[in-house]
């Protein structure tokens, strides 16, 4: 590990709790360090910040607009509120819109029971969808020999896009079009199985928060992702800490 | 408080466009059903032989999405005659599996595809006796106002039991309805 200067700390208040933040760290990093839960979806340790899902929005005293916890560095005497009623309602509306936009029928999904969207709905107290559901029908791309893409379950978090470009270095994935018409595409919108740049590494599948990307052959509730693999790889490469994750979990 | 002669609350359960799995899960309350029977009269549902939805029902659990004309009519009847309506299970709450047909086109096309084009059915499409399909399957709250949502496919017996207890406590005490959403993921989860 390369030696580093210890960074200065700045006083910050988060949900009424006075804490010392590390200068330059994000609100999300601070919140996780001091045990304040902030929901996230597109954010993933080890990848660049996307700031697309807006679930981690927080209120900062004196600031008229919401700030993204994942993308906003702390400043001195910042007064952050992470779970006001308005924020909770804001997050519920986002989650409901994600459900309404796709075709997220948990009962028929490979990832049911291990899905971040399903978990977010439960933990943010979404008990039904206020919006009219779109019953999207983008179809399934099962052209890859090992993996399956179900675009109707894609929340466009771009974790797969980023992990493929930033960690694997293959850049197979991209989001095509804009707004409601945007969709995940392989290369220049070819069937995944024909994407010659795909190395079959499967990292996109591991980081997918929903059932959009899965291992071929998984039945309902049988898919298990492993998004933490990216934090492990990032730590290993950037800080030289090749800590075997399996060893970490074995009780001594 | 209730319309019942012996002061028990009147409970109805309704089976719209669903697989009956939520009712099966309800029956999985097992021995707790005895306790429930001491608190409520079951006045309507697949487990009774009552043909018309009765008046003055205190609590109605509705399984299933609104898929056909009968579902729609019954939904309006049960709303008019129930104090508290629970959207019971994912089909009622989101449309769920029942709504998968929504992306397959108009009901006529769908019926033609399933029945008309089937090799063994000599082109017979069911049109009499069975109720006509609605253009799209809808979650219950798009048709009638809902008081309580109880998602799950199906909701576990434990989830149903805890919800019923809270709801019956509130109804017996004449209190406002409990908020079932803040009780943790075990009590609130799609799928």
HADDOCK unambig.tbl for C-alpha pairs under 7 A between the chains (distance, minus, plus):
assign (segid A and resid 105 and name CA) (segid B and resid 96 and name CA) 5.64 0.50 0.50
assign (segid A and resid 106 and name CA) (segid B and resid 190 and name CA) 6.29 0.50 0.50
assign (segid A and resid 106 and name CA) (segid B and resid 191 and name CA) 4.51 0.50 0.50
assign (segid A and resid 107 and name CA) (segid B and resid 153 and name CA) 6.15 0.50 0.50
assign (segid A and resid 107 and name CA) (segid B and resid 191 and name CA) 4.67 0.50 0.50
assign (segid A and resid 112 and name CA) (segid B and resid 191 and name CA) 6.63 0.50 0.50
assign (segid A and resid 118 and name CA) (segid B and resid 189 and name CA) 6.97 0.50 0.50
assign (segid A and resid 118 and name CA) (segid B and resid 190 and name CA) 6.57 0.50 0.50
assign (segid A and resid 122 and name CA) (segid B and resid 185 and name CA) 5.15 0.50 0.50
assign (segid A and resid 122 and name CA) (segid B and resid 188 and name CA) 5.51 0.50 0.50
assign (segid A and resid 122 and name CA) (segid B and resid 189 and name CA) 5.08 0.50 0.50
assign (segid A and resid 123 and name CA) (segid B and resid 184 and name CA) 6.80 0.50 0.50
assign (segid A and resid 123 and name CA) (segid B and resid 185 and name CA) 6.10 0.50 0.50
assign (segid A and resid 125 and name CA) (segid B and resid 181 and name CA) 5.15 0.50 0.50
assign (segid A and resid 125 and name CA) (segid B and resid 182 and name CA) 6.38 0.50 0.50
assign (segid A and resid 127 and name CA) (segid B and resid 149 and name CA) 5.99 0.50 0.50
assign (segid A and resid 127 and name CA) (segid B and resid 151 and name CA) 6.61 0.50 0.50
assign (segid A and resid 127 and name CA) (segid B and resid 181 and name CA) 6.74 0.50 0.50
assign (segid A and resid 127 and name CA) (segid B and resid 188 and name CA) 6.78 0.50 0.50
assign (segid A and resid 128 and name CA) (segid B and resid 93 and name CA) 5.93 0.50 0.50
assign (segid A and resid 128 and name CA) (segid B and resid 94 and name CA) 6.84 0.50 0.50
assign (segid A and resid 128 and name CA) (segid B and resid 149 and name CA) 6.93 0.50 0.50
assign (segid A and resid 135 and name CA) (segid B and resid 102 and name CA) 6.60 0.50 0.50
assign (segid A and resid 135 and name CA) (segid B and resid 103 and name CA) 6.10 0.50 0.50
assign (segid A and resid 137 and name CA) (segid B and resid 103 and name CA) 6.38 0.50 0.50
